[in-house]
Amino acid sequence: MPTRGPVSVTRLRERLADTRLPEDPTDVVLPPGSEHWPADMLEALTSSLTPAGVLIPVRQIGRELNVLLTRRSAELKHHAGQISFPGGRMEDADTDIAATALRETHEEVGIAPSSVSVLGYLEPMPTVTGYAVTPTIGLVAKGASLELDRNEVELAFDVPLDFLLDPENAKPGERVFGGRRIPIVEFHYAQHRIWGATAHMLLKLQEIIR
């Protein structure tokens, strides 16, 4: 039965308690509807993927839980100007893919790993740029400040968690790949368009929490 009313930290912990880090961070799960995507797009989403991790940072502001998102720098090689969670590719020194997410979050937005309480994980998801991305969901300690790396992040902003968990806010859209229009799902909050792998992560989070 769907959860009604605002989602609490307790509810998040309960719903995510059984989630685990993947044994293989490149063992991706394709989003619903991908069976209808072009063969070359599916190949890009499943071949020679590089493991990466992102953090879905949950912050309590007043009485409301919010999710922190970023707008990537327009100068970046991949996903320039897009809305995403803080994160990046796994490095040899990372003990696991969650450590990747926490390290990258510290580098990009200044939230230290010690300020994040990990609540759970989502399954690895592929991107057309060749990454297998594992989301870690973490509760950010109150008072943790942001310090953006402007080389990677143009803007950081909060979106109410309940907005992102409401299925009515997941809108149909489309993207162009290889000259073809592919149906996708996207969220629109204020002036921000949240789509691509980030939107699919939010859909999976909806499925688990709601």
HUCOR-V232647 format. One record per residue. N is the residue number from 0. RES is the residue in one letter. PHI is phi in whole degrees, -180 to 180 (* if undefined). Layout:
N,RES,PHI ; N,RES,PHI
//
This chain:
0,M,* ; 1,P,-62 ; 2,T,-73 ; 3,R,-107 ; 4,G,80 ; 5,P,-60 ; 6,V,-89 ; 7,S,-100 ; 8,V,-62 ; 9,T,-60 ; 10,R,-64 ; 11,L,-60 ; 12,R,-61 ; 13,E,-64 ; 14,R,-71 ; 15,L,-99 ; 16,A,-60 ; 17,D,-92 ; 18,T,-79 ; 19,R,-137 ; 20,L,-64 ; 21,P,-69 ; 22,E,-65 ; 23,D,-120 ; 24,P,-70 ; 25,T,-105 ; 26,D,-85 ; 27,V,-83 ; 28,V,-114 ; 29,L,-75 ; 30,P,-70 ; 31,P,-57 ; 32,G,90 ; 33,S,-69 ; 34,E,-65 ; 35,H,-97 ; 36,W,-79 ; 37,P,-60 ; 38,A,-60 ; 39,D,-69 ; 40,M,-71 ; 41,L,-63 ; 42,E,-64 ; 43,A,-65 ; 44,L,-87 ; 45,T,-131 ; 46,S,-103 ; 47,S,47 ; 48,L,-84 ; 49,T,-98 ; 50,P,-67 ; 51,A,-144 ; 52,G,-134 ; 53,V,-128 ; 54,L,-106 ; 55,I,-95 ; 56,P,-83 ; 57,V,-100 ; 58,R,-124 ; 59,Q,-93 ; 60,I,-121 ; 61,G,66 ; 62,R,-96 ; 63,E,-104 ; 64,L,-86 ; 65,N,-129 ; 66,V,-112 ; 67,L,-87 ; 68,L,-124 ; 69,T,-128 ; 70,R,-107 ; 71,R,-70 ; 72,S,-59 ; 73,A,-69 ; 74,E,-91 ; 75,L,-73 ; 76,K,-72 ; 77,H,-115 ; 78,H,57 ; 79,A,-59 ; 80,G,76 ; 81,Q,-85 ; 82,I,-86 ; 83,S,-153 ; 84,F,-88 ; 85,P,-63 ; 86,G,166 ; 87,G,178 ; 88,R,-73 ; 89,M,-73 ; 90,E,-114 ; 91,D,-58 ; 92,A,-76 ; 93,D,-73 ; 94,T,-71 ; 95,D,-160 ; 96,I,-73 ; 97,A,-69 ; 98,A,-62 ; 99,T,-59 ; 100,A,-61 ; 101,L,-69 ; 102,R,-63 ; 103,E,-64 ; 104,T,-63 ; 105,H,-61 ; 106,E,-68 ; 107,E,-86 ; 108,V,-125 ; 109,G,85 ; 110,I,-83 ; 111,A,-72 ; 112,P,-54 ; 113,S,-68 ; 114,S,-95 ; 115,V,-120 ; 116,S,-102 ; 117,V,-71 ; 118,L,-100 ; 119,G,169 ; 120,Y,-143 ; 121,L,-113 ; 122,E,-70 ; 123,P,-60 ; 124,M,-126 ; 125,P,-89 ; 126,T,-124 ; 127,V,-70 ; 128,T,-90 ; 129,G,95 ; 130,Y,-113 ; 131,A,-106 ; 132,V,-106 ; 133,T,-102 ; 134,P,-84 ; 135,T,-108 ; 136,I,-99 ; 137,G,-136 ; 138,L,-91 ; 139,V,-86 ; 140,A,-62 ; 141,K,-62 ; 142,G,91 ; 143,A,-68 ; 144,S,-93 ; 145,L,-103 ; 146,E,-142 ; 147,L,-80 ; 148,D,-86 ; 149,R,-68 ; 150,N,-71 ; 151,E,-116 ; 152,V,-125 ; 153,E,-84 ; 154,L,-156 ; 155,A,-123 ; 156,F,-149 ; 157,D,-104 ; 158,V,-125 ; 159,P,-55 ; 160,L,-58 ; 161,D,-64 ; 162,F,-63 ; 163,L,-72 ; 164,L,-91 ; 165,D,-86 ; 166,P,-56 ; 167,E,-68 ; 168,N,-92 ; 169,A,-91 ; 170,K,-103 ; 171,P,-70 ; 172,G,-148 ; 173,E,-156 ; 174,R,-133 ; 175,V,-104 ; 176,F,-134 ; 177,G,59 ; 178,G,82 ; 179,R,-114 ; 180,R,-90 ; 181,I,-113 ; 182,P,-68 ; 183,I,-137 ; 184,V,-116 ; 185,E,-145 ; 186,F,-115 ; 187,H,-122 ; 188,Y,-133 ; 189,A,52 ; 190,Q,-95 ; 191,H,-99 ; 192,R,-109 ; 193,I,-108 ; 194,W,-147 ; 195,G,66 ; 196,A,-61 ; 197,T,-62 ; 198,A,-64 ; 199,H,-66 ; 200,M,-63 ; 201,L,-67 ; 202,L,-63 ; 203,K,-66 ; 204,L,-64 ; 205,Q,-55 ; 206,E,-59 ; 207,I,-75 ; 208,I,-80 ; 209,R,-89
//
